[in-house]
Amino acid sequence: MTVTLSKGFLMNKQKLSLIFTTTFLLTTALNAATERTLAIIKPDAVKAKHSGIIINMIEKNGFKIVRMEKTQLSKDKAEGFYAVHKERPFFGELINYVTSGPVVVLVLEKEEAIKAWRDMMGATDSTKAAPGTIRNLFGTDKTFNATHGSDAPETAQQEIRYFFPNL
């Protein structure tokens, strides 16, 4: 079989098949590098009115915001989300903190989104975060550190489902 393309260009079935297969494989490979992560703008940053600046930074760094919601976490919701830390000595303080005011929960998408978001946030302890990172700019210490981000693909999937079960 021969296919006539624009301006009389002829291509046989094998060549056309190769082009479509190559295009499909390249598209699949590019999409495979795109991942999602969960981000939370924590109560200290929301209270200080830094949410807009942080969201602007997110967008300027090439992230697509797939979903975003401003919410007040209940104690039960916060305990469920941070259940992995239940036995840690800081658990009670963490729950009190994240339920102390509204948070902005976001699903971000980008190539290597998890690493990119974690790099943008900076070190957990804001006093040790690199200059220009979100935690350096808007956090004050290890607890009041402005943002949360998933640390691995499996965690990102669980965290996204926790807040946005339909995604």
Backbone as CSV, one residue per row, in Angstrom:
resi,resn,N_x,N_y,N_z,CA_x,CA_y,CA_z,C_x,C_y,C_z
1,MET,0.848,-1.184,0.000,0.000,0.000,0.000,0.890,1.242,0.000
2,THR,0.523,2.224,-0.783,1.245,3.484,-0.843,0.301,4.600,-0.429
3,VAL,0.781,5.498,0.424,-0.025,6.618,0.893,0.523,7.883,0.269
4,THR,-0.369,8.716,-0.272,0.042,9.986,-0.850,-0.131,11.062,0.205
5,LEU,0.954,11.705,0.549,0.911,12.801,1.508,0.848,14.109,0.734
6,SER,0.884,15.217,1.386,0.777,16.524,0.724,1.812,16.691,-0.373
7,LYS,1.459,17.436,-1.405,2.328,17.790,-2.536,2.881,16.553,-3.246
8,GLY,2.079,15.472,-3.271,2.452,14.306,-4.057,3.539,13.435,-3.456
9,PHE,3.919,13.649,-2.178,4.959,12.848,-1.535,4.403,11.457,-1.284
10,LEU,5.084,10.435,-1.731,4.611,9.061,-1.577,5.379,8.358,-0.458
11,MET,4.662,7.527,0.282,5.306,6.766,1.357,4.646,5.399,1.413
12,ASN,5.448,4.344,1.507,4.841,3.028,1.592,4.409,2.722,3.033
13,LYS,3.657,1.643,3.186,3.058,1.287,4.482,4.116,1.060,5.562
14,GLN,5.254,0.418,5.226,6.277,0.143,6.228,6.900,1.433,6.763
15,LYS,7.201,2.376,5.873,7.796,3.641,6.312,6.811,4.437,7.158
16,LEU,5.550,4.456,6.732,4.517,5.175,7.480,4.347,4.558,8.866
17,SER,4.348,3.241,8.920,4.224,2.534,10.190,5.402,2.869,11.121
18,LEU,6.602,2.925,10.555,7.795,3.256,11.325,7.693,4.671,11.904
19,ILE,7.205,5.603,11.110,7.061,6.981,11.585,6.061,7.046,12.732
20,PHE,4.888,6.396,12.562,3.874,6.423,13.617,4.377,5.729,14.882
21,THR,5.071,4.607,14.728,5.608,3.881,15.887,6.648,4.727,16.612
22,THR,7.554,5.340,15.848,8.587,6.189,16.440,7.960,7.371,17.172
23,THR,6.964,8.000,16.556,6.274,9.134,17.187,5.602,8.693,18.476
24,PHE,4.925,7.539,18.448,4.271,7.026,19.640,5.277,6.754,20.751
25,LEU,6.377,6.105,20.424,7.387,5.781,21.429,8.022,7.036,22.022
26,LEU,8.315,8.022,21.181,8.887,9.278,21.686,7.895,10.004,22.583
27,THR,6.633,10.046,22.181,5.598,10.692,22.988,5.447,9.976,24.320
28,THR,5.435,8.646,24.299,5.321,7.865,25.528,6.515,8.124,26.437
29,ALA,7.721,8.165,25.876,8.923,8.412,26.686,8.882,9.798,27.309
30,LEU,8.439,10.796,26.564,8.360,12.152,27.114,7.331,12.233,28.227
31,ASN,6.176,11.582,28.029,5.131,11.609,29.052,5.535,10.833,30.295
32,ALA,6.362,9.813,30.138,6.788,9.004,31.280,7.626,9.825,32.255
33,ALA,8.337,10.825,31.764,9.184,11.648,32.623,8.362,12.656,33.427
34,THR,7.127,12.919,32.990,6.258,13.842,33.708,5.687,13.115,34.914
35,GLU,5.747,13.757,36.072,5.177,13.137,37.269,4.420,14.177,38.074
36,ARG,3.687,13.688,39.044,2.910,14.555,39.923,3.426,14.447,41.348
37,THR,3.249,15.535,42.072,3.606,15.555,43.482,2.564,16.358,44.244
38,LEU,2.468,16.098,45.523,1.576,16.878,46.368,2.387,17.975,47.036
39,ALA,1.812,19.150,47.065,2.423,20.283,47.762,1.387,20.851,48.716
40,ILE,1.833,21.274,49.871,0.950,21.951,50.818,1.622,23.247,51.245
41,ILE,0.878,24.325,51.146,1.322,25.587,51.731,0.718,25.588,53.130
42,LYS,1.590,25.566,54.126,1.180,25.349,55.514,0.625,26.626,56.169
43,PRO,-0.029,26.454,57.338,-0.720,27.579,57.984,0.122,28.831,58.229
44,ASP,1.403,28.662,58.561,2.221,29.852,58.822,2.357,30.713,57.572
45,ALA,2.552,30.088,56.424,2.696,30.829,55.170,1.357,31.406,54.705
46,VAL,0.276,30.662,54.922,-1.057,31.169,54.555,-1.401,32.378,55.420
47,LYS,-1.180,32.253,56.734,-1.486,33.348,57.666,-0.682,34.609,57.325
48,ALA,0.562,34.427,56.913,1.428,35.561,56.576,1.146,36.102,55.169
49,LYS,0.137,35.534,54.513,-0.272,35.961,53.163,0.823,35.748,52.102
50,HIS,1.503,34.610,52.213,2.537,34.259,51.240,2.048,33.261,50.189
51,SER,0.799,32.812,50.309,0.285,31.800,49.367,0.413,32.250,47.922
52,GLY,-0.015,33.466,47.636,0.025,33.970,46.263,1.438,34.014,45.698
53,ILE,2.375,34.454,46.512,3.772,34.526,46.073,4.306,33.119,45.796
54,ILE,3.975,32.178,46.688,4.448,30.795,46.515,3.829,30.180,45.263
55,ILE,2.532,30.392,45.046,1.872,29.871,43.847,2.494,30.484,42.594
56,ASN,2.791,31.761,42.641,3.465,32.426,41.516,4.837,31.791,41.253
57,MET,5.588,31.510,42.308,6.890,30.856,42.160,6.736,29.480,41.521
58,ILE,5.708,28.751,41.947,5.435,27.416,41.403,5.211,27.509,39.901
59,GLU,4.354,28.420,39.494,4.044,28.549,38.071,5.246,29.050,37.265
60,LYS,5.979,29.985,37.822,7.154,30.521,37.110,8.247,29.463,36.950
61,ASN,8.222,28.440,37.792,9.193,27.350,37.690,8.687,26.201,36.821
62,GLY,7.645,26.459,36.045,7.204,25.496,35.038,6.283,24.399,35.497
63,PHE,5.782,24.482,36.717,4.841,23.477,37.183,3.449,23.761,36.628
64,LYS,2.727,22.709,36.328,1.302,22.812,36.006,0.561,22.510,37.306
65,ILE,-0.360,23.384,37.681,-1.191,23.122,38.864,-2.403,22.337,38.381
66,VAL,-2.432,21.058,38.754,-3.485,20.153,38.318,-4.741,20.341,39.175
67,ARG,-4.542,20.539,40.463,-5.645,20.741,41.395,-5.140,21.591,42.536
68,MET,-6.026,22.433,43.074,-5.649,23.296,44.192,-6.897,23.544,45.034
69,GLU,-6.701,23.480,46.344,-7.820,23.713,47.259,-7.303,24.329,48.558
70,LYS,-7.967,25.391,48.988,-7.676,25.968,50.295,-8.654,25.327,51.272
71,THR,-8.125,24.812,52.375,-8.967,24.072,53.314,-8.431,24.203,54.733
72,GLN,-9.273,23.916,55.679,-8.882,23.848,57.085,-8.852,22.369,57.446
73,LEU,-7.687,21.840,57.791,-7.585,20.424,58.141,-8.179,20.164,59.517
74,SER,-9.000,19.135,59.602,-9.485,18.685,60.909,-8.361,17.904,61.588
75,LYS,-8.491,17.690,62.855,-7.494,16.911,63.590,-7.409,15.497,63.015
76,ASP,-8.563,14.889,62.733,-8.584,13.532,62.174,-7.903,13.467,60.810
77,LYS,-8.182,14.454,59.952,-7.579,14.480,58.608,-6.058,14.643,58.710
78,ALA,-5.621,15.529,59.596,-4.181,15.761,59.781,-3.502,14.520,60.360
79,GLU,-4.120,13.895,61.336,-3.539,12.684,61.932,-3.443,11.558,60.905
80,GLY,-4.451,11.439,60.055,-4.417,10.432,58.997,-3.305,10.703,58.001
81,PHE,-3.154,11.958,57.624,-2.129,12.327,56.653,-0.725,12.098,57.204
82,TYR,-0.512,12.480,58.444,0.821,12.358,59.060,0.965,11.100,59.917
83,ALA,0.148,10.086,59.658,0.166,8.846,60.452,1.547,8.204,60.506
84,VAL,2.345,8.365,59.469,3.693,7.805,59.423,4.564,8.345,60.563
85,HIS,4.209,9.518,61.095,4.986,10.138,62.174,4.350,9.936,63.560
86,LYS,3.324,9.112,63.652,2.539,8.965,64.881,3.382,8.659,66.121
87,GLU,4.401,7.866,65.981,5.225,7.473,67.130,6.360,8.453,67.423
88,ARG,6.497,9.461,66.630,7.579,10.422,66.809,7.223,11.433,67.895
89,PRO,8.209,11.962,68.590,7.927,12.885,69.699,7.293,14.211,69.252
90,PHE,7.477,14.582,68.012,6.947,15.856,67.521,5.538,15.751,66.938
91,PHE,4.937,14.552,66.953,3.653,14.328,66.297,2.553,15.283,66.787
92,GLY,2.397,15.410,68.079,1.357,16.291,68.638,1.537,17.734,68.211
93,GLU,2.782,18.206,68.265,3.081,19.581,67.857,2.797,19.776,66.364
94,LEU,3.141,18.775,65.559,2.891,18.839,64.118,1.392,18.937,63.832
95,ILE,0.603,18.120,64.506,-0.856,18.130,64.290,-1.450,19.464,64.726
96,ASN,-1.020,19.965,65.874,-1.510,21.275,66.333,-1.168,22.372,65.319
97,TYR,0.022,22.295,64.784,0.485,23.287,63.812,-0.338,23.243,62.520
98,VAL,-0.474,22.064,61.913,-1.146,21.991,60.606,-2.651,22.200,60.699
99,THR,-3.194,22.131,61.907,-4.626,22.403,62.085,-4.869,23.808,62.641
100,SER,-3.819,24.594,62.797,-3.936,25.925,63.409,-4.516,26.983,62.478
101,GLY,-4.638,26.673,61.207,-5.185,27.616,60.240,-5.320,26.945,58.892
102,PRO,-5.845,27.669,57.922,-6.017,27.079,56.595,-4.690,26.700,55.938
103,VAL,-4.772,25.721,55.052,-3.652,25.297,54.220,-4.112,25.344,52.763
104,VAL,-3.159,25.400,51.851,-3.464,25.286,50.428,-2.819,23.992,49.954
105,VAL,-3.655,23.077,49.473,-3.187,21.772,49.014,-3.190,21.790,47.484
106,LEU,-2.059,21.401,46.889,-1.921,21.444,45.427,-1.378,20.131,44.890
107,VAL,-1.817,19.793,43.698,-1.192,18.714,42.939,-0.431,19.394,41.813
108,LEU,0.876,19.166,41.792,1.752,19.790,40.807,2.230,18.745,39.810
109,GLU,2.399,19.179,38.570,2.856,18.272,37.520,3.979,18.935,36.736
110,LYS,4.987,18.138,36.469,6.154,18.628,35.736,7.087,17.444,35.537
111,GLU,8.029,17.572,34.641,9.067,16.557,34.515,9.846,16.540,35.830
112,GLU,10.004,15.349,36.407,10.689,15.179,37.694,10.138,16.138,38.754
113,ALA,8.822,16.192,38.863,8.141,17.135,39.758,8.551,16.986,41.222
114,ILE,8.732,15.770,41.679,9.052,15.546,43.094,10.387,16.203,43.437
115,LYS,11.397,15.902,42.657,12.718,16.491,42.910,12.678,18.014,42.729
116,ALA,12.032,18.461,41.665,11.977,19.905,41.388,11.286,20.660,42.529
117,TRP,10.180,20.113,43.046,9.469,20.780,44.146,10.305,20.750,45.424
118,ARG,10.928,19.635,45.707,11.752,19.545,46.918,12.948,20.505,46.835
119,ASP,13.534,20.619,45.662,14.630,21.582,45.472,14.133,23.012,45.676
120,MET,12.946,23.293,45.174,12.371,24.630,45.320,12.050,24.963,46.775
121,MET,11.596,23.952,47.528,11.258,24.170,48.945,12.503,24.437,49.771
122,GLY,13.535,23.654,49.562,14.743,23.760,50.377,14.696,22.800,51.556
123,ALA,15.701,22.868,52.382,15.826,21.969,53.542,14.640,22.116,54.487
124,THR,14.290,21.015,55.155,13.164,21.018,56.103,13.339,22.097,57.159
125,ASP,14.532,22.225,57.679,14.821,23.264,58.661,15.077,24.570,57.906
126,SER,14.144,25.484,58.017,14.225,26.753,57.272,15.516,27.513,57.533
127,THR,16.081,27.355,58.729,17.320,28.068,59.054,18.517,27.499,58.284
128,LYS,18.353,26.290,57.724,19.424,25.656,56.956,19.112,25.599,55.458
129,ALA,17.962,26.132,55.060,17.557,26.091,53.651,18.392,27.066,52.825
130,ALA,18.698,26.671,51.617,19.508,27.505,50.719,18.800,28.824,50.410
131,PRO,19.575,29.881,50.238,18.984,31.187,49.895,18.108,31.093,48.644
132,GLY,16.978,31.765,48.703,16.068,31.798,47.563,15.047,30.678,47.517
133,THR,15.225,29.655,48.389,14.231,28.583,48.431,13.015,29.070,49.225
134,ILE,11.898,28.395,49.042,10.657,28.803,49.708,10.819,28.798,51.223
135,ARG,11.405,27.748,51.737,11.554,27.665,53.201,12.522,28.716,53.735
136,ASN,13.536,29.028,52.975,14.457,30.089,53.380,13.748,31.438,53.398
137,LEU,12.920,31.674,52.400,12.233,32.956,52.277,11.062,33.113,53.247
138,PHE,10.310,32.022,53.480,9.043,32.155,54.198,8.922,31.323,55.473
139,GLY,9.851,30.413,55.722,9.814,29.608,56.937,10.639,30.252,58.035
140,THR,10.472,29.763,59.263,11.252,30.306,60.374,12.109,29.257,61.071
141,ASP,11.697,27.983,60.994,12.468,26.915,61.641,12.061,25.567,61.058
142,LYS,12.342,24.484,61.782,12.053,23.140,61.292,10.552,22.841,61.297
143,THR,9.818,23.420,62.229,8.371,23.191,62.311,7.608,24.155,61.417
144,PHE,7.858,25.433,61.581,7.166,26.458,60.805,7.963,26.708,59.522
145,ASN,7.829,25.752,58.588,8.682,25.779,57.399,7.926,26.022,56.091
146,ALA,6.728,26.546,56.194,5.946,27.071,55.063,5.334,26.047,54.115
147,THR,6.012,24.952,53.821,5.505,24.031,52.799,5.793,22.566,53.117
148,HIS,5.032,21.718,52.448,5.232,20.266,52.493,5.354,19.787,51.058
149,GLY,6.117,18.718,50.863,6.204,18.091,49.548,6.450,16.600,49.674
150,SER,5.858,15.850,48.770,6.060,14.395,48.739,7.543,14.098,48.532
151,ASP,7.997,12.964,49.103,9.422,12.638,49.021,9.766,11.515,48.050
152,ALA,8.745,10.867,47.465,8.989,9.756,46.538,7.730,9.531,45.692
153,PRO,7.866,8.868,44.560,6.694,8.631,43.706,5.550,7.890,44.420
154,GLU,5.878,6.885,45.218,4.843,6.126,45.927,4.124,7.019,46.953
155,THR,4.903,7.806,47.668,4.343,8.736,48.652,3.469,9.765,47.957
156,ALA,3.928,10.278,46.828,3.155,11.273,46.080,1.794,10.704,45.688
157,GLN,1.772,9.481,45.186,0.502,8.856,44.804,-0.431,8.731,46.007
158,GLN,0.090,8.259,47.130,-0.731,8.101,48.341,-1.246,9.445,48.825
159,GLU,-0.378,10.446,48.864,-0.770,11.760,49.367,-1.790,12.437,48.455
160,ILE,-1.591,12.309,47.156,-2.548,12.888,46.210,-3.914,12.230,46.382
161,ARG,-3.935,10.902,46.476,-5.212,10.183,46.677,-5.864,10.557,48.002
162,TYR,-5.052,10.860,49.020,-5.590,11.193,50.330,-6.433,12.478,50.250
163,PHE,-5.927,13.466,49.525,-6.641,14.739,49.422,-7.564,14.825,48.209
164,PHE,-7.208,14.131,47.130,-7.972,14.208,45.888,-8.211,12.799,45.361
165,PRO,-9.149,12.060,45.955,-9.359,10.646,45.596,-9.743,10.416,44.133
166,ASN,-10.271,11.423,43.467,-10.704,11.252,42.085,-9.618,11.515,41.051
167,LEU,-8.419,11.869,41.501,-7.326,12.121,40.541,-6.568,10.847,40.245
